Amino acid sequence: MNLPIRSVMERRPLILSGMAPLTAHALRSAGREVEEAGDAWRALELAERVRPEAVVARTGVGGPDSTELIRRIRRSCGGCGVLMVVDEPGSLEAASLLRAGADAVLLGEPEITYLVWALDQVSRGGVVLSPEIAREMVGSLADTVHREREWARALAERAQVAESLARAKADFIGNVSHELRTPLTIIKGVAATLARAPATPAQGQLLAEAEAAADKLTGMIETILTQAELTRGEFVLDFRPCDVALVVREGASEAAKNYPDINVEVVAPSNIPAVADARAVRGVVRQIVDNACRYTETGGHVAVKATRSDEGVSVHVTDRGPGVARGQIAAAFDQAYSPGEEVMTKQQAGLGLGLNLSRSLLALHGGILWAEPLPGGGTRVSFTIPAEGPTGVDQVTDTPATASASTSS
């Protein structure tokens, strides 16, 4: 405690509250001026009036509780020592009194020589504890340090186990996804081959649907693989000069193909030069626009706007659907496989990876992704990435035309 040092020679009155009459008599015999108070209220009144050298108060003698008494004395007469006397050597009570601002915590009815010594130490700015209380507090402190070390060790072990489980989960998902690629590729190839010359129009329709389903499953698998690689820290982006305006148009167009009854409008300059992974940004735009269309009624409108500013390249996707609660948005951002609806009751398809994966990809660009429910209904999902790419990343300096061709897919 940073307390003002009081002169040993200073002899203002002492206030005793709840102490034995013999203690007051002994102090007077030692040449000290003493004011006695029957309870804490009287002690406070005297402290404000006589500005004592110190207040020696026993806990539980009536009036405000001990911690409140200490605080009031501190406020009303600065530089006054506060010595609290307790009946039991409890470390918790002593700690509470010290935290409230007591200069000393003494046990029982202290001997006059010890009390005078304690007053002298307090006048010098020291803190005094009776030996029994000090031992209790040291024991509690040792136990606390030991428990904290044990908790820290257990927490570290739990964190290590959680990390191992997360990696095992990512490895399992990645391995399963890899294994699914081959049969899906075969199914897709067979369906495409048979669709070139179907025996009947009905068979042609079925084959087209099978091929479309295979394409959808392939896209899901690629998304899961990307998420697994991000979790393992193995995903690497390909930063090249590109036209983000073109990338946004392509991503929005790819998503809009699946929703012919939704009007998807893109507003962007003729070009927005930037350094980015065009394929990743295109996938993010496609995912966000797909989400917006999924929650937009037939005949509805989805607006996509891309701009360049001092902050970087910004893209905003706005829909007028039913809107999503902030808690659902936060869950979808923070946790993979959170679709924003209860899985058993959800009406819209989706793995719940889109927003979480998009945020991770944009973070690798040095960008941010956010969403906001609109007052009139609907949701706006936006992201911003630095136009010059993230700092500290090696960039391939192809010409824009070559980069666009090499990253388009």
Secondary structure, DSSP 8 states (H G I E B T S, - for coil): -------TT----EEEES--HHHHHHHHHTT--EEEESSHHHHHHHHHHH--SEEEEETTSSSS-HHHHHHHHHHHSTT-EEEEEESS--HHHHHHHHHHT-SEEEESS--HHHHHHHHHHHHTT--EE-HHHHHHHHHHHHHHHHHHHHHHHHHHHHHHHHHHHHHHHHHHHHHHHHHHHHHHHHHHHHHHHHHHS-SSHHHHHHHHHHHHHHHHHHHHHHHHHHHHHHHHT------EEEEHHHHHHHHHHHHHTT-TTSEEEEE--S--EEEE-HHHHHHHHHHHHHHHHHTS-TT-EEEEEEEEETTEEEEEEEE-SS---HHHHHHHHHSTT--SS-TTT--S---S-HHHHHHHHHHHTT-EEEEEE-TTS-EEEEEEE-TT--TT-------HHHHHHHH--
